[in-house]
Amino acid sequence: MVEGACRHLVRDRMELTGARWRLAGAEAVLKLRALRASGDFDAYWDFHEAREYERNHARQYADGAPPPSSEPPNPRPRDASGR
């Protein structure tokens, strides 16, 4: 059973012809494949999105409103020929 799991998760993906893997990339792919195979991917993705929101956006939207945006620059006025 363990050999079958290793073949399914590791060998089938990592031994593709011409594939080159660095340790960090290979580990990330294997973790995602394990999550998909175990049926836990949806729960993981919900967790991942919540952590990303906390890290990147929670402070900006703390009062429930988006931060003020700057006005876009005025486009150059066109001359009479439309250029």
N, C-alpha and C positions, 0 to 999 in steps of 0.2 A: 504494500500500500504506500509506504514512504517513497519507494523508487518511482512509482507511478506519479505521485504528487510532484516529486522533483523534476521528472521529465515534463510534466504538464506546465509547471510554473517556470522552470528555469531553462531547461534544455531546448524546448520547442521555440522559445523566444530568443535566447541568447546565442544560439548557434546558427543563425541565419547566414547564408553565404554573403560575404562582403560586409557584414555588420561589424562595427567597431564600437566598443563600449568603454566608457570611463566608469570608475567605481560608483560615483554619485548618481550618474544616469541609470546605470544598471540596477542599483538599489531602488531608485524611485520607481522604475518600471516594474520590478518584482513586487514591491509593496502594493502598487495599484492592481497588478494581476491577482495577488492574494486577496485583496479586498473584493474584487469582482467575483472570484471563484467562491469565496465564502458567503457571498450575498450581503456583505456589510458595506458595499460602496455607497449606497444612498445615505445611510446614517453618517458615514465618514464625510461625505460631501457637505451635508448640512452643518456638521461640526466645523469643517474647514472654512466654509463661507462665513459662519458666525465669528470665528477667530480673525479672519481677514477684515471683516467689518470693524471689529474692536480695535485692531492694530492700525487701520488706515483711515477710518471714517468717523468713529464714535465721537471723538473730540470736536470735530467740525460740525456735527449735527446734534450736539448735546442738548440744545434747547428745542429741538424738533424742527428747526428751520434750516434750510441750506445756507451756507455762508454767502455773503454778498458777492456778486460777480462784477467785474469791471465792464464798462461799456465797450462794445466793439468799436474799433476805429472807423471813422467816416470814410466811405469810399471816395476815391478821387473823382472830382466832377468831370463829366464828359464834355467834350467840346461839341460844337454844332453838328459835326459829321458823325457823332455817335461813338467816337473812339476815346 
